[in-house]
Amino acid sequence: MISGVATVEDESLFPLLALLKDSEALKIEPSAAAGFIGPFAISATDYANDHGIAFENATHIVWLTGGALVPDGEMAAFYERGRKKMGR
């Protein structure tokens, strides 16, 4: 079941891309990072309470599309953009 959807600003994707590379050594394309924002978007509002969502009983799945086809130079630029947004 899908309870809801969220849209995200492009600039919010790059820090998540950088965090995933740093923590899991995974290279993803920026749009793949959008799936990580869902729980944050839900928890920042009354949406969970209004729709009876109990986070302790929920499973959040993110389908990642890889960055294997993204040229190395572009991937490095995405990564640096994310690190700058995080102040690193």
C-alpha positions in Angstrom: 0.0 0.0 0.0 1.1 3.5 -0.7 0.1 6.1 1.8 1.3 9.2 0.2 3.8 10.9 -2.1 6.2 13.8 -1.7 8.1 16.0 -4.1 11.5 17.3 -3.4 13.8 20.2 -4.4 16.7 19.1 -6.6 19.2 20.7 -4.2 18.1 18.4 -1.3 19.3 15.4 -3.3 23.0 16.1 -3.4 23.7 16.0 0.4 21.9 12.6 0.5 24.0 11.4 -2.5 27.2 12.4 -0.6 26.1 10.9 2.7 25.3 7.5 1.0 28.7 7.5 -0.8 30.5 8.3 2.5 28.5 5.8 4.6 28.0 2.9 2.2 30.4 3.6 -0.6 27.5 3.6 -3.1 27.4 5.8 -6.1 23.8 6.7 -7.1 22.4 9.2 -9.5 20.9 12.3 -7.8 17.2 11.4 -8.5 17.7 8.1 -6.7 18.2 10.0 -3.4 14.7 11.3 -3.5 13.4 8.1 -1.9 15.3 8.8 1.3 13.3 12.0 1.9 9.9 10.3 2.5 10.2 9.5 6.2 11.6 13.0 6.9 8.8 14.6 5.0 6.2 12.5 6.9 7.7 13.1 10.3 7.9 16.9 9.8 4.1 17.1 9.5 1.0 15.6 11.1 0.6 13.3 8.2 1.6 10.2 10.1 -0.9 10.9 12.9 -3.6 11.9 10.5 -3.2 8.7 8.6 -2.5 6.3 11.4 1.1 5.6 10.4 3.1 4.1 13.2 6.8 4.4 12.3 7.7 1.4 14.5 5.5 -0.8 12.3 6.5 0.7 9.0 9.0 -0.3 6.4 10.5 2.3 4.1 11.9 0.9 0.9 14.1 3.0 -1.4 14.7 1.6 -4.9 18.1 3.0 -5.9 19.0 3.4 -9.5 22.8 3.3 -9.8 25.2 5.8 -11.0 27.2 3.4 -13.1 26.2 5.3 -16.3 27.0 8.7 -14.9 30.4 9.9 -16.1 33.0 10.0 -13.4 33.5 13.8 -13.7 29.8 14.5 -13.3 29.5 12.1 -10.3 32.5 13.9 -8.6 30.7 17.2 -9.2 27.5 15.8 -7.7 29.4 14.5 -4.7 31.2 17.9 -4.1 27.9 19.8 -4.5 26.4 17.6 -1.7 29.4 18.0 0.6 29.3 21.8 0.1 25.5 21.8 1.0 26.4 20.0 4.2 29.2 22.5 5.0 32.0 19.9 4.6 
